[in-house]
């Protein structure tokens, strides 16, 4: 027995989390998660959440480099 349920797109409102992975050679790490809002069945503009996630990753990388005593040449200022 099969049941078919139809749901209007306006009823689909949620958040989707996608892992952000970075690979270098044989090493791969999950650097974070990109959360996208779904409203009325459509994914909202991904540019701002994606840019925010990349900034967070860059900040973490810069902090880890500073902890090692090094600096990131030509690093963009955040602010």
VENHU-V445380 format. One record per residue. PHI is phi in whole degrees, 0 to 359 (none if undefined). Layout:
BEGIN
phi-><PHI:PHI>
END
This chain:
BEGIN
phi-><none:241:240:250:238:254:238:292:303:296:272:265:226:202:229:244:254:242:289:256:247:235:241:220:64:273:267:225:234:267:275:170:228:262:260:244:274:247:234:54:78:239:285:289:312:271:298:293:299:291:297:298:295:294:297:297:295:298:298:296:294:294:298:291:291:297:295:278:92:261:233:261:294:58:291:289:287:254:163>
END
